[in-house]
Amino acid sequence: MNLRIFTELKPYTRTSYNKAVTKRLHAPLGQVFLTDRRVADRILQVENLQPSDAVMEIGAGPGNMTARLASTGARVWAVEIDPALAQGLHEKFADNPRVEVLESDILQVSIEDLVCSARRQRIKVFGNLPYYITSPCLLHLFHHHRWLEEIVVMVQQEVALRIIAVPGSADYGLFSVTCQYYTRPALLFTIPPSAFRPAPQVHSALVRMEIAPQKEALGIQDEETFWRWMKAAFAQKRKTLVNNWKQLCQPERLRRAMEQFGIDRRARAEALSLVQLAALQKALVGPGDGFTRARIAHKMAEDS
């Protein structure tokens, strides 16, 4: 479902959770707003923020979750691209020194500058991500992973399943590999459409992604080259890895490497773990460093 079709919310006068929210809100950028108090309570519980924490909220909207995040004593940067909503946030939190409103596109926010200006080492991220911006947003966060401690986001359930997917499943692909290269993701719980306004046509899910880059563990020397190989591996799902990588290496050389690591020569990328893909790529682009079949088995056991 493309959430960009939403235009304007109907008048909304709820006086509990949304007490300070303007009666008419515009959502031209794919936003849906969390209005279920029980879900908000549950999110705050799993966030487990401390007064010493700092969190960047993506898509703060009317500020419902912003207020709850700030109530923990943590410092909050509320990022909102919509000018009208950002103005409302400025007014709502004018007297709250723990909240700073940033009217900006999250893809234009320099997380490094933000963290350094606040004299922090790392911060946490929370957000309710529209479908159309989920991938670009997560890639932006991964690019700045050294400044992040964890990412907790609400996404469409189908996206959440892709984030946590295992090799051989229908949801597993390049997006899964990317998320699992930079983080340890976990699906915490699902959220029904009725928890949002306007109500989307699909369920959402809350996903926690603990920052845990795998570059060193996998022995990746050149990440640019590594991701060029990964993109090629998943470029055509119906083709075997040998076919997808034939422009990058000699097929027979790849077959020998697959045999060495105990991998079926007819395997597709969708059937192989990040550890297996990295081992094959390393074997084909340079001298090995003992990343053997035994090491693959050990790493897979650690990750299970």
QUIZI-V554430 format. One record per residue. N is the residue number from 1. RES is the residue in three letters. SS is DSSP state (a for helix, b for strand, c for the rest). PSI is psi in radians with two decimals (999 if undefined). OMEGA is omega in degrees with one decimal (NA if undefined). Layout:
N	RES	SS	PSI	OMEGA
N	RES	SS	PSI	OMEGA
This chain:
1	MET	c	2.34	179.3
2	ASN	c	1.90	-175.5
3	LEU	a	-0.09	179.5
4	ARG	a	-0.20	-178.2
5	ILE	a	-0.30	-179.4
6	PHE	c	2.41	-179.7
7	THR	c	-1.20	-174.2
8	GLU	b	2.41	175.7
9	LEU	c	2.57	173.4
10	LYS	c	2.80	179.0
11	PRO	c	2.36	-174.4
12	TYR	c	2.04	-171.9
13	THR	c	0.38	179.4
14	ARG	c	2.35	-171.7
15	THR	c	0.05	-179.6
16	SER	c	-1.53	-175.7
17	TYR	c	-0.64	-176.8
18	ASN	c	0.56	-173.9
19	LYS	c	-0.72	-175.0
20	ALA	c	0.23	-176.4
21	VAL	c	2.40	177.9
22	THR	c	2.56	-174.4
23	LYS	c	-0.48	178.9
24	ARG	c	2.17	-179.1
25	LEU	c	2.53	176.8
26	HIS	b	2.42	179.3
27	ALA	c	1.14	-176.2
28	PRO	c	-0.14	-172.2
29	LEU	c	0.43	176.8
30	GLY	c	0.18	-177.0
31	GLN	c	2.50	165.2
32	VAL	c	2.50	-170.7
33	PHE	b	2.27	178.7
34	LEU	b	2.17	-178.8
35	THR	c	-0.03	-179.0
36	ASP	c	2.00	-175.9
37	ARG	a	-0.63	-178.8
38	ARG	a	-0.69	177.7
39	VAL	a	-0.73	178.8
40	ALA	a	-0.72	177.7
41	ASP	a	-0.73	-178.2
42	ARG	a	-0.69	178.1
43	ILE	a	-0.79	-179.0
44	LEU	a	-0.62	179.6
45	GLN	a	-0.80	-178.2
46	VAL	a	-0.46	176.1
47	GLU	a	-0.69	176.5
48	ASN	c	0.85	-178.9
49	LEU	c	2.56	177.3
50	GLN	c	2.78	178.7
51	PRO	c	-0.42	179.6
52	SER	c	-0.13	-177.0
53	ASP	c	2.77	171.1
54	ALA	b	2.35	-175.4
55	VAL	b	2.39	174.5
56	MET	b	2.11	179.9
57	GLU	b	2.17	-179.6
58	ILE	b	2.18	-179.6
59	GLY	c	1.07	-175.4
60	ALA	c	-0.39	176.9
61	GLY	c	-2.28	-179.3
62	PRO	c	-0.03	174.4
63	GLY	c	0.26	-179.9
64	ASN	a	-0.94	179.9
65	MET	a	-0.50	178.1
66	THR	a	-0.84	-179.4
67	ALA	a	-0.69	-178.9
68	ARG	a	-0.70	177.5
69	LEU	a	-0.75	-179.1
70	ALA	a	-0.45	-178.7
71	SER	c	-0.28	179.0
72	THR	c	-0.17	-176.0
73	GLY	c	-0.09	179.2
74	ALA	c	2.72	173.2
75	ARG	b	2.41	-175.5
76	VAL	b	2.23	167.4
77	TRP	b	1.99	-178.5
78	ALA	b	1.86	-177.9
79	VAL	b	2.17	-179.5
80	GLU	b	2.19	-176.7
81	ILE	c	-0.47	-176.6
82	ASP	c	2.13	-176.1
83	PRO	a	-0.73	-178.8
84	ALA	a	-0.76	178.3
85	LEU	a	-0.69	178.7
86	ALA	a	-0.69	178.0
87	GLN	a	-0.72	177.0
88	GLY	a	-0.65	178.1
89	LEU	a	-0.72	178.2
90	HIS	a	-0.75	-178.9
91	GLU	a	-0.72	-176.0
92	LYS	a	-0.62	-174.3
93	PHE	c	0.39	-178.6
94	ALA	c	-0.58	-176.9
95	ASP	c	0.22	-179.3
96	ASN	c	1.82	-176.7
97	PRO	c	-0.22	-179.1
98	ARG	c	-0.17	-176.7
99	VAL	b	2.24	173.3
100	GLU	b	2.16	-178.2
101	VAL	b	2.25	177.4
102	LEU	b	1.90	176.1
103	GLU	b	1.71	-172.4
104	SER	c	2.76	168.6
105	ASP	c	2.22	-177.8
106	ILE	a	-0.53	-179.2
107	LEU	a	-0.23	178.3
108	GLN	a	-0.04	-179.2
109	VAL	c	2.18	175.2
110	SER	c	1.78	-177.1
111	ILE	a	-0.63	178.6
112	GLU	a	-0.82	179.5
113	ASP	a	-0.68	-179.1
114	LEU	a	-0.84	-178.1
115	VAL	a	-0.76	-178.3
116	CYS	a	-0.67	-179.9
117	SER	a	-0.49	179.2
118	ALA	c	0.06	179.9
119	ARG	c	0.80	177.1
120	ARG	c	2.80	172.6
121	GLN	c	-0.79	178.1
122	ARG	c	2.72	178.3
123	ILE	b	2.96	175.1
124	LYS	b	2.80	179.9
125	VAL	b	2.36	171.8
126	PHE	b	2.53	178.0
127	GLY	b	2.76	172.8
128	ASN	b	1.76	-168.2
129	LEU	c	2.15	172.2
130	PRO	c	2.62	-174.8
131	TYR	a	-0.79	-170.9
132	TYR	a	-0.29	-178.0
133	ILE	a	0.05	-175.5
134	THR	a	-0.95	-177.6
135	SER	a	-0.89	178.7
136	PRO	a	-0.67	-178.6
137	CYS	a	-0.83	179.9
138	LEU	a	-0.67	177.7
139	LEU	a	-0.66	176.7
140	HIS	a	-0.76	178.6
141	LEU	a	-0.71	179.1
142	PHE	a	-0.64	179.2
143	HIS	a	-0.52	179.9
144	HIS	c	0.49	-171.0
145	HIS	a	-0.50	-176.5
146	ARG	a	-0.29	-179.2
147	TRP	a	0.05	-174.3
148	LEU	b	2.58	176.7
149	GLU	b	-0.79	177.5
150	GLU	b	2.76	177.0
151	ILE	b	2.17	175.1
152	VAL	b	2.04	-174.1
153	VAL	b	2.60	168.8
154	MET	b	2.20	179.2
155	VAL	b	2.94	174.4
156	GLN	b	2.53	-175.5
157	GLN	a	-0.66	-179.6
158	GLU	a	-0.58	176.5
159	VAL	a	-0.73	178.0
160	ALA	a	-0.71	179.8
161	LEU	a	-0.57	176.4
162	ARG	a	-0.62	-179.7
163	ILE	a	-0.72	-174.1
164	ILE	a	0.07	-172.8
165	ALA	c	2.60	178.5
166	VAL	c	2.73	179.1
167	PRO	c	2.43	178.8
168	GLY	c	-0.21	178.6
169	SER	c	2.81	-177.2
170	ALA	c	-0.44	-176.1
171	ASP	c	-0.15	-174.2
172	TYR	c	2.34	179.1
173	GLY	c	-2.83	-177.6
174	LEU	a	-0.66	179.2
175	PHE	a	-0.72	177.7
176	SER	a	-0.83	-179.1
177	VAL	a	-0.72	-179.6
178	THR	a	-0.85	-179.8
179	CYS	a	-0.68	-176.6
180	GLN	a	-0.23	173.4
181	TYR	a	-0.66	-175.7
182	TYR	a	-0.38	-172.7
183	THR	b	2.96	167.3
184	ARG	b	1.69	-174.3
185	PRO	b	2.62	176.4
186	ALA	b	2.35	175.1
187	LEU	b	2.05	-175.1
188	LEU	b	-0.87	175.6
189	PHE	b	2.80	179.1
190	THR	b	2.76	-176.9
191	ILE	b	2.21	-177.2
192	PRO	c	2.75	177.9
193	PRO	a	-0.56	-177.1
194	SER	a	-0.22	-179.9
195	ALA	a	-0.15	-175.4
196	PHE	b	2.78	170.9
197	ARG	b	2.17	-6.1
198	PRO	c	2.68	-177.1
199	ALA	c	2.12	175.4
200	PRO	c	2.98	-178.2
201	GLN	c	0.02	-178.2
202	VAL	c	2.83	174.7
203	HIS	c	2.69	174.3
204	SER	b	3.07	177.7
205	ALA	b	2.62	175.0
206	LEU	b	2.20	-177.4
207	VAL	b	2.29	172.0
208	ARG	b	2.33	-179.8
209	MET	b	1.69	177.2
210	GLU	b	2.21	-177.7
211	ILE	b	2.10	-177.9
212	ALA	c	1.24	-176.8
213	PRO	c	2.45	-173.9
214	GLN	c	0.14	-176.0
215	LYS	a	-0.89	-177.9
216	GLU	a	-0.76	-178.5
217	ALA	a	-0.60	-178.9
218	LEU	a	-0.12	179.4
219	GLY	c	0.55	-179.3
220	ILE	c	2.15	179.6
221	GLN	c	-0.71	-175.9
222	ASP	c	1.76	-176.0
223	GLU	a	-0.58	179.3
224	GLU	a	-0.79	177.5
225	THR	a	-0.74	-180.0
226	PHE	a	-0.82	-177.3
227	TRP	a	-0.46	173.7
228	ARG	a	-0.69	177.4
229	TRP	a	-0.70	-179.7
230	MET	a	-0.72	178.4
231	LYS	a	-0.69	178.2
232	ALA	a	-0.63	-178.1
233	ALA	a	-0.64	-176.6
234	PHE	c	0.17	-174.1
235	ALA	c	-0.71	-179.5
236	GLN	c	1.83	-171.0
237	LYS	c	-0.53	-176.2
238	ARG	c	-0.18	-176.4
239	LYS	c	2.69	177.3
240	THR	c	2.86	177.6
241	LEU	a	-0.63	178.8
242	VAL	a	-0.76	-180.0
243	ASN	a	-0.70	-178.0
244	ASN	a	-0.44	-179.3
245	TRP	c	0.13	-174.7
246	LYS	c	-0.35	176.2
247	GLN	c	-0.18	-177.4
248	LEU	c	-0.38	179.9
249	CYS	c	2.89	178.0
250	GLN	c	2.23	-177.1
251	PRO	a	-0.71	-177.8
252	GLU	a	-0.58	176.8
253	ARG	a	-0.71	177.7
254	LEU	a	-0.72	179.4
255	ARG	a	-0.70	179.0
256	ARG	a	-0.70	179.0
257	ALA	a	-0.70	178.8
258	MET	a	-0.70	178.4
259	GLU	a	-0.69	179.8
260	GLN	a	-0.66	-177.8
261	PHE	c	0.16	176.7
262	GLY	c	0.56	-178.1
263	ILE	c	2.35	178.3
264	ASP	c	2.25	-179.4
265	ARG	c	-0.39	-178.5
266	ARG	c	0.10	-174.8
267	ALA	c	2.55	172.3
268	ARG	c	2.81	-179.6
269	ALA	a	-0.59	-177.6
270	GLU	a	-0.24	-179.5
271	ALA	a	-0.08	-173.8
272	LEU	c	2.50	179.0
273	SER	c	2.92	175.0
274	LEU	a	-0.71	-179.9
275	VAL	a	-0.79	-180.0
276	GLN	a	-0.77	179.7
277	LEU	a	-0.74	179.9
278	ALA	a	-0.70	-180.0
279	ALA	a	-0.77	178.7
280	LEU	a	-0.79	-178.7
281	GLN	a	-0.74	178.6
282	LYS	a	-0.73	-178.3
283	ALA	a	-0.45	-174.6
284	LEU	a	-0.33	-177.4
285	VAL	a	-0.21	-178.9
286	GLY	c	3.14	179.7
287	PRO	c	2.50	-179.5
288	GLY	c	2.92	178.2
289	ASP	c	0.64	180.0
290	GLY	c	0.23	178.9
291	PHE	c	1.33	-170.4
292	THR	c	3.12	178.3
293	ARG	a	-0.68	179.7
294	ALA	a	-0.69	-179.5
295	ARG	a	-0.65	176.5
296	ILE	a	-0.81	-179.1
297	ALA	a	-0.71	179.9
298	HIS	a	-0.78	-178.6
299	LYS	a	-0.67	178.7
300	MET	a	-0.64	178.3
301	ALA	a	-0.65	178.5
302	GLU	a	-0.66	-176.3
303	ASP	a	-0.25	-176.4
304	SER	c	999	NA
